[in-house]
Amino acid sequence: MSEHVSVERRGAIQIIRMNRPEKKNAITRAMYAAMAKALAESDADKTIRCRVLFGVPGAFSSGNDLADFLAVATGGEDGREVYDFLMALARSEKPIVSGVDGLAVGIGTTIHLHCDLTFATPEASFRTPFVDLGLVPEAGSSLLAPAIMGRQQAFALLAMGEAFPAERAKAAGLIYEVVEVSKLEETVLAAAEAIAAKPPEALRIARKLMRAPRDAIVARIEEEGVHFRQRLTSEEAKAAFMAFMNRKKG
C-alpha cells in the first residue's frame, strides 16, 4: 500500500483518501496500486455498501505524477498500476461517491465520470490538458464524457482543455452538487450513508442498468491506452513535456 493513500471504514462505508498535499496529490503508481486494491477488496466484501473518494483541501488531484509519466515514456516501466486502477473503476460493483476541493486535473477529473455522485466546493476546478501535452483522453472518458455531458461540452473539456469551475461542471452534468468547503466531507459521507442504507441487490441492479455497458467501457479504456502509450513517445508529447518542465524551472 502507498503511504500517500489511506483506507478506512466507517460502518458500511469504505473511505479512500489521497494524501500527498506537498505534490497536490499527483498520483504515483504506488497510489494507483493502493486504490485499485482498496476498490477490489471492497467489491468482494459484502459488509461494504458504498465507497468514498477524497483528496486533500485545495487539491483532489493534480493528475499523474510526472516522474511516472517520464518512466513510461522512456520505456522503463509499463504503467500496469494505472491500468489496474482504471479496470477497478470500470468493473466497480458498488457505488462510489467523491468529494472535490481545489484542483482536479487529468485523472483527477476523469475519475468522477465513474462516480455515482460527486460533490465539489466552489473552489473546485476540473481540467484535462491531454491534447495540450500531446496525449489523448484516458479512463474511458472519450466514451463517458460525451454520454454524460454531450459531445460539445465533452470536446471543450477533453480536447480544448478548458477549465470547468464547479458551477459549470454541475451545469454540464460532470458533478452532482456544489457545497461549501466546510460542508464537503459531511455532505459526502451523509450521501454515502444514505446509499449504504438502500437494499443492496436492488441498488446493484439499478446502478448496473444506468451505467454504460461494462464491456464497452473496458474496451474504450484499452483503446485509449494504446493511443496514450504511443503518444507518450511522440515528438509532440516530448516537446510539450519539455516546455512544461522549462516552465516549472522558470
Order of alpha helices (4+ residues) and beta strands (2+ residues): beta-beta-alpha-beta-beta-alpha-alpha-beta-beta-alpha-beta-beta-alpha-alpha-beta-alpha-beta-alpha-alpha-alpha-alpha
